Amino acid sequence: MTEQVHDALNRAAALPCAADVDTLETSIMITLDCYVQAILVGDAETYTSMTAPDVSVYEWYIQGGRMDGRSLHEEMIREREPVEDLEWSLSDVHVRFVGKAAIVDYTLRVTGIENGLELFAITDETRVFEAREQGWICVHAHKSPHGVEDDA
């Protein structure tokens, strides 16, 4: 499935090829899938092509308050050691369109082996993509910890 999703993405434009999708919701879901995968597997080029230079991000585990710009995350993605046996899924996905923006919120579950240790992470995330000339571009992200004990 991942290969099909990546094949449907026009990498230079960060937008699914028009002939491969039938709705805006499908296009944003393909974009989101490729975007999250790029982050998780360390594909900094795809992340950069799909993220606004002035993106604003809230990530509770990195720092309090807003971070502006993509350079910190781009550097983190480039330096990350690959996660072995990586598995990830999106659940409870909700998409809203407001003007030229797509607001997508979801729960991300990630498992694997990182630096010899078992990785298990669940976060609730919101991403805002803006339809620009080159395609869907992430302009804002907000991550919150998910109540893991709720899933135990």
Secondary structure, DSSP 4 states (H G I P E B T S, - for coil): -HHHHHHHEETTTTEE-GGG-SSHHHHHHHHHHHHHHHHHHT-HHHHHHTEEEEEEEEETTT-SSEEESSHHHHHHHHHPPPPEEEEEEEEEEEEEEETTEEEEEEEEEEEEEETTEEEEEEEEEEEEEEEETTEEEEEEEEEEE--GGGT-
